[in-house]
Amino acid sequence: MTTELVTALSGLAASFLSGLLGIGGGIVLTPLLLYVPALAGTAPIPVKIITGLTVVQAISGSALGALRHRSYGNVSTRLVLVMGPPGAIASLVGALLSRDSSDAVLLIIFAAFSFLTAVFLLLPPRTVDAPTEEVRFDMRLAIVLALVIGLFGGMVGIGAIAFILAALVYFLRVPARVAIGTSLGIGMFGAAAALVGKAATAQIDVPLAATVVVGALIGSPIGAWISVRTRTAVLLRILAVVVILAGVRILASAFSTAP
């Protein structure tokens, strides 16, 4: 099995979960690209290249997933426009900072956000279902959350962006189904800015990035189609399990790569 095929299949799986659960996919793609190449007998992919690939997946997978969720009426345009731009600026800064950060630091940040996300997702939601146009939120808190999540998301290749969904549900009290679609729209802003920073610091492998895009074209729309037909409580529990598993594996990698 070639590195390109491993990357394509990993991108397909990550994009499916992106459309299904409203995450950028980096939370899944990072551990897959860290461990699957060794299992498949192919050359390992450097951590910084992996973080660059998760940015590419986030843009393609989130864009397709957000468009599909928007067609279902599950994207709050106002919330996307409030959180997207500040998140993008912070993501660009984080991506530039990541060039001089050690692999162990990046992996620890990724694991920390994974565990925080899982904790919030396992708590009982404090929201009730409501039409997208009736969603209300604290604008100042939304901007602060976008800046913090965007900064660390830019550093770890959008792995921290999965925390957007938890932030929307448990801090801004956005209905879970709307949060799933809206988090994809917000994530696109940060991913686009992070891509600029990653490309400027030579952390994008173009051939591998192309295979990730192909996987997103297939997986993300399928995931979104299943998402709107699944109970939101089930989706949140699935996401919690996914991020816990990812966090454990990434934390193990962080300690193994630490000097």
Secondary structure, DSSP 4 states (H G I P E B T S, - for coil): --HHHHHHHHHHHHHHHHHHHT--SHHHHHHHHHHHHHHHT-PPPPHHHHHHHHHHHHHHHHHHHHHHHHHTT---HHHHHHHHHHHHHHHHHHHHHHTTS-HHHHHHHHHHHHHHHHHHHHSPP------GGG----HHHHHHHHHHHHHHHHHTTTGGGGHHHHHHHHTS---HHHHHHHHHHHHHHHHHHHHHHHHHTT---HHHHHHHHHHHHHHHHHHHHHHTTS-HHHHHHHHHHHHHHHHHHHHHHHHHH--
